[in-house]
Amino acid sequence: MLPSGHRMRRRDEFTLAVRRGRRAGRPTVVVHLLRRDAEADPAVGAVADTPPLVGFIVSKAVGNAVVRNRVQRRLRHLARAYLDRLPGGSLLVVRANPRAGTARHDELAADLESALDRLLRPTSKGHR
């Protein structure tokens, strides 16, 4: 499971990551990553000391409550492996697409890995 210190709980954090973060879409998931650095946000302070936070959005379009909970558990389990690759203070939101409800575990894993690899790749200055 995802350690509780890395769980995103506040609505404003979800909103910030989705609106300002970079996005990568795959058939089963859409991943939003907002890297926070001390220069851009002096109120945050020492960002390296702050753990990355991960949140999940699994809507009713994915399936009934049993399916949604299963998808969220799988995504939480998969996201744990990437915590050490996320920069300190970053916000990661994983939104499940309707196809996630019927996807196999390895499909979810491949889509999440592919999206995160794309977002964690260094980008040139000025590109979103």
Secondary structure, DSSP 4 states (H G I P E B T S, - for coil): ---GGGB---HHHHHHHHHHSEEEE-SSEEEEEE---TTT-TTT--GGGSPPEEEEEE-GGG-SHHHHHHHHHHHHHHHHTTGGGSPTT-EEEEEE-GGGGT--HHHHHHHHHHHHHHHHS---TT--
